[in-house]
Amino acid sequence: ERTHSGRMLSVSLTAFPVTSVCVRSLDLLYNQAIVLSSYIRDKVQEWAEVSQGHFPVAACGEESPMVVPWSEAKEDDALRSRIKWPKLKSPARSIEKALRCYKNDVSRVVDICRQTIVYSSVTDLTESLTIIASDSEVKIRRIVNRMDENYDSSRTSGYRDVKLNVSICNEATEMLGLEQHVCEVQLILKEFFEIKTAEAHVRYVYFRNMRSE
């Protein structure tokens, strides 16, 4: 179901069936994530190009935009060099999450390697879901739809996005033994992204810590 920008997004996608081998070593998970990071970056660029996706960029003057369309950045070396690709989740936060949420089971930490695509409208964001779901090299493990009107946004202090946990399954990742590694892709509307300042993140971390998450 598609709605115009500003309305809630209701989407239902069925995850692919999964037969996986759990990796219970945090060191091994990080080794996998380091290698896989370039593959997931290539994928989000591919998806963004055909779905009007944007990526965050470093500021260049007071009036510079916070995000730029990938369709423009891929043709401009200077602009592309300013893109702020997400870093791996810190080991300290992964350990904290495993202890607080997963009963010490690090195999359930599935967002060490992550990427974000920013969209100007719900229509474009919805289109990206269709594109990702139809990618033969991707297995969707889980979708968390915080844009659903039934989602209780008080759980995330008003923040909303669509979060996908995916695996990249192609010849290269299979040769490297990475086809079962789960990473995270966040699809977020520009209005929400623009309020994700460093100060806002500090407040959110405090909020999350108060909830022991």
C-alpha positions in Angstrom: 0.0 0.0 0.0 1.5 3.3 -1.1 0.6 6.7 0.4 1.8 10.2 -0.3 4.6 11.8 1.7 3.6 12.7 5.2 1.3 9.7 5.6 2.1 6.4 7.2 3.5 3.5 5.1 1.9 0.1 5.4 3.9 -2.6 3.7 4.0 -6.3 4.1 6.8 -8.4 2.6 7.5 -12.0 3.4 11.1 -12.8 4.4 12.9 -15.6 2.5 13.2 -18.9 4.4 16.7 -19.1 6.0 18.9 -22.0 6.9 21.9 -20.5 8.7 24.9 -21.4 10.7 25.1 -19.2 13.8 28.4 -17.4 14.3 28.9 -17.0 18.1 32.3 -15.4 17.9 32.2 -11.6 18.0 35.7 -11.4 16.5 34.6 -13.6 13.5 31.4 -11.5 13.0 33.6 -8.3 12.8 36.0 -10.0 10.4 33.0 -10.9 8.2 31.5 -7.4 8.5 34.7 -5.7 7.4 34.9 -7.7 4.2 31.2 -7.5 3.5 31.0 -3.7 4.0 32.1 -3.1 0.4 29.5 -5.5 -1.0 26.6 -3.9 0.9 27.8 -0.4 -0.1 27.7 -1.5 -3.8 24.2 -2.8 -3.3 22.8 0.4 -1.7 24.3 2.4 -4.5 22.7 0.2 -7.0 19.3 0.4 -5.3 19.5 4.2 -4.7 20.2 4.8 -8.4 16.9 3.4 -9.5 14.8 4.6 -6.6 15.7 8.3 -6.3 17.8 7.5 -3.2 20.1 10.0 -1.4 23.1 9.6 0.9 24.4 11.8 3.7 27.3 14.1 2.9 29.8 16.1 4.9 28.9 19.8 5.3 30.5 22.2 2.8 29.4 25.6 3.9 26.3 26.7 5.9 23.9 26.2 3.0 25.1 22.9 1.9 22.5 20.0 1.8 22.7 17.2 4.3 22.0 14.6 1.6 22.6 14.3 -2.1 21.0 12.1 -4.8 23.2 9.2 -5.7 22.4 9.8 -9.3 24.3 13.1 -9.0 27.1 12.0 -6.7 28.1 9.0 -8.8 29.0 11.4 -11.7 30.8 13.9 -9.5 34.1 12.8 -7.9 34.2 15.7 -5.5 30.6 15.2 -4.4 31.0 11.5 -4.1 34.1 11.9 -1.8 31.9 13.8 0.7 29.5 11.0 1.2 29.5 9.8 4.8 29.3 6.1 4.6 28.3 4.5 8.0 31.0 2.9 10.1 30.7 -0.5 11.6 28.8 -0.6 14.9 31.3 -0.2 17.7 32.4 -3.4 19.5 31.4 -1.9 22.8 27.8 -1.2 21.6 27.6 -4.8 20.1 28.7 -6.3 23.4 26.2 -4.0 25.3 23.4 -5.1 23.0 24.2 -8.8 23.3 24.2 -8.5 27.0 21.1 -6.4 27.4 18.9 -7.8 24.7 20.1 -11.2 23.5 21.2 -13.1 26.7 24.9 -12.9 25.7 24.2 -14.4 22.2 26.3 -12.3 19.8 25.0 -14.2 16.8 21.8 -12.2 17.2 23.6 -8.9 16.7 22.7 -8.3 13.0 23.6 -4.7 12.4 27.4 -4.6 12.7 27.6 -3.8 9.0 24.9 -1.2 8.1 24.0 1.3 5.5 21.3 4.1 5.1 19.4 5.3 2.1 17.5 8.6 2.5 14.3 9.3 0.5 12.3 12.5 -0.2 8.9 10.7 -0.3 7.1 7.6 0.9 6.5 6.7 -2.7 10.2 6.5 -3.4 10.9 4.6 -0.2 8.2 2.1 -1.0 9.6 1.7 -4.5 13.0 0.9 -3.0 11.4 -2.0 -1.0 10.1 -3.5 -4.2 13.5 -3.2 -5.8 15.3 -4.7 -2.9 12.8 -7.6 -2.6 13.2 -8.4 -6.3 17.1 -8.4 -6.2 18.1 -12.0 -6.8 21.4 -11.5 -4.9 19.6 -10.5 -1.7 17.8 -12.5 1.0 15.6 -10.4 3.3 15.8 -11.9 6.8 13.5 -9.4 8.6 11.7 -6.1 8.0 10.9 -3.7 10.9 8.4 -1.2 9.6 8.4 1.8 11.9 6.4 3.7 9.3 3.3 1.6 9.9 0.5 3.6 11.5 0.1 0.9 14.1 3.7 1.2 15.2 4.1 2.6 18.7 6.7 5.4 18.0 7.0 6.1 21.7 9.3 3.1 21.8 11.8 5.1 19.6 11.1 8.5 21.0 9.1 9.5 17.9 11.7 8.3 15.4 10.5 6.3 12.4 12.1 4.4 9.5 12.0 1.0 7.7 14.8 -1.3 8.7 15.8 -4.4 6.8 18.1 -7.1 7.8 19.6 -8.7 4.6 22.2 -11.1 3.4 24.1 -10.7 0.1 24.2 -14.0 -1.6 26.2 -14.1 -4.8 29.2 -16.0 -6.1 31.7 -13.7 -4.5 30.2 -13.8 -1.0 29.7 -17.5 -1.2 33.4 -18.0 -2.0 34.3 -15.9 1.0 31.8 -17.6 3.3 29.8 -14.4 3.8 26.4 -15.3 2.3 24.9 -16.0 5.8 26.1 -12.8 7.4 23.2 -10.5 8.2 23.6 -6.7 7.8 21.2 -3.8 8.2 19.8 -1.3 5.7 17.8 1.6 7.0 15.4 3.4 4.6 14.5 6.8 6.1 12.6 9.8 5.0 14.6 13.0 4.6 12.5 14.8 7.3 13.5 12.2 9.9 17.1 12.1 8.8 17.5 15.9 9.2 16.6 15.7 12.9 19.2 13.0 13.5 21.8 15.5 14.8 24.7 14.6 17.1 22.8 16.2 20.0 19.6 14.3 19.2 21.6 11.0 19.0 23.0 11.7 22.5 19.5 12.1 23.8 18.3 9.0 22.0 21.2 7.0 23.5 20.2 8.2 27.0 16.6 7.2 26.2 17.7 3.8 25.0 19.9 3.2 28.1 17.0 4.1 30.4 15.0 1.3 28.7 18.0 -1.0 29.0 18.1 -1.6 25.2 
